[in-house]
Amino acid sequence: MVTESAFNTLMAAVNSPLIVVTTAVDDERGGCVVGFHSQSSIGPQHYSLWLSKANHTYVLGLRARHFAVHFLTSEDMEIAELFGGRSGKDTDKFAGLDLDIDDTGLPLLRQCPNRMVLERLAVLDDGGDHVCVTTRAVSAEGEGEFVPLRAVDLAHLDPGHSSEERAIRP
Ligand SMILES: Cc1cc2nc3c(=O)[nH]c(=O)nc-3n(C[C@H](O)[C@H](O)[C@H](O)COP(=O)(O)O)c2cc1C
């Protein structure tokens, strides 16, 4: 049997590196901090991430074809607090940020240069509180080694939506 505390202790020990995922559909854009993500194939180069059904980014993500993944560094606390602590339902998180808009319309955060553009392959809803989005990498760029911002660094933050919230109906 898996107790909740043993599960949580293991996950805390893993202490995932954090990314900001952004996406855009028509004239709407969104993004949030994500701790559930991983490379999921070597060749072809696939990457998977999980979006909480409570999040604004999930609602957009169901319709989006492309996602940008920005790997956060230890210097990125402010942007992590913005994208992890506020919801796009009631805040324009992109206001005042320096953005590059790529040819698919994705907002890329200029202050986060370690990033990839991903194209969606499939979405899996296995009944959990997050859905899995599998993708293939379309482009990747970076500035070499960095110290990742990790889940423990955001332990003080109340997420914009908790995973216990009811799923947002798209
Ligand atoms: C450390 C940490 C890890 C998180 N991991 C995820 C995640 O893997 N997937 C997800 O959808 N949300 C995750 N969140 C929650 C969202 O980033 C947060 O609720 C955000 O405010 C949602 O914004 P939105 O409603 O604009 O999408 C995480 C938050 C924190 C602080």
The ligand as an ORCA input file, in Angstrom:
! r2SCAN-3c Opt
* xyz 0 1
  C       6.067     24.248     -7.463
  C       4.845     24.263     -8.347
  C       4.659     23.240     -9.286
  C       3.532     23.237    -10.108
  N       3.375     22.231    -11.028
  C       2.327     22.272    -11.882
  C       2.207     21.283    -12.920
  O       3.018     20.367    -13.051
  N       1.163     21.408    -13.786
  C       0.243     22.413    -13.683
  O      -0.673     22.491    -14.512
  N       0.314     23.351    -12.679
  C       1.342     23.308    -11.802
  N       1.458     24.240    -10.829
  C       0.350     25.184    -10.597
  C       0.225     26.353    -11.544
  O       1.496     26.859    -11.938
  C      -0.576     27.480    -10.862
  O      -1.791     27.004    -10.317
  C      -0.837     28.636    -11.811
  O      -1.159     29.772    -11.055
  C      -1.958     28.332    -12.795
  O      -2.102     29.420    -13.666
  P      -3.215     29.448    -14.803
  O      -4.561     29.303    -14.125
  O      -3.036     30.792    -15.462
  O      -2.930     28.333    -15.733
  C       2.576     24.288    -10.010
  C       2.778     25.324     -9.091
  C       3.889     25.328     -8.286
  C       4.089     26.476     -7.319
*
